[in-house]
Amino acid sequence: MVRQKQILLYSTLFLAIFLSGNFASAQSGSKDTLTAQAVVYNGDTLEAKTLENLYFYSKLNEAQLSARAKYNRLRNAVYVTYPYARRAGAVMNDINAKLTGIAKKDERKKYIHSREAELRKEFTNPLTNLSVYQGKVLMKLINRETGNNCYEIIKEYKGGFNARLYQTVAFFFNSNLKQPYDANSDDAVIEKLVKEVQRMHGYEDNIKTQARLSNM
């Protein structure tokens, strides 16, 4: 009886040792190993974790709100007027190119009148709906497209007297036909917005415009 109890005890111990060894082996197997990133900091190996993003929000002050409103107003004006400036600039550049081959004054005047009718027909209705501010931006953009300010264009087409007349009218609307365009300085924001509109509609500057802007 005692012999049987000893055999049973030894068998139980052997089985326990065998099972514990297999369990430890299974625990250390490659399929049950968890890998983690770590960093060494001051000689200690620490687990590295990526935390979730933490967002901070704050209200804009009055100056920031004013700057944003000013930018949005300019952005809207460029979006509205650039297609008109681009089309008008193309027509005016074509007129200037054709006039170089017309020497007689009467023929030049006749040609200008014919193209002026084209411009009036295409632009009178949409341009009358522009605000004074949008009109200012339009004149800058026409300068960008043609290399000439609106005063010089009117003077070429209508004569010096008419140009001065239009300039006087523009003055009463707090505007100026002689507005310059500097893509790299005063009008850098407008130029950025023009590029934005161009990407949206697939526009590209012609070679002359590219060369003129790059030399500013």
Buried (B, 14 or more C-beta within 10 A) or exposed (E): EEEEEEEEEEEEEEEEEEEEEEEEEEEEEEEEEEEEEEEEEEEEEEEEEEEEEEEEEEEEEEEEEEEEEEEEBBBBBBBBBBBBBBBBBEBBBEBBEEBEEBEEEEEBEEBBEEBBEEBEEBBEEEBEEBEEBBBBBBBBBBBBBBBBBBBBBBBBBBEEEEBBEBBEEBEEEEBBBEBEBBBEEEBEEBBEBBEBBBEEEEEEBEEEBEEBBEEE
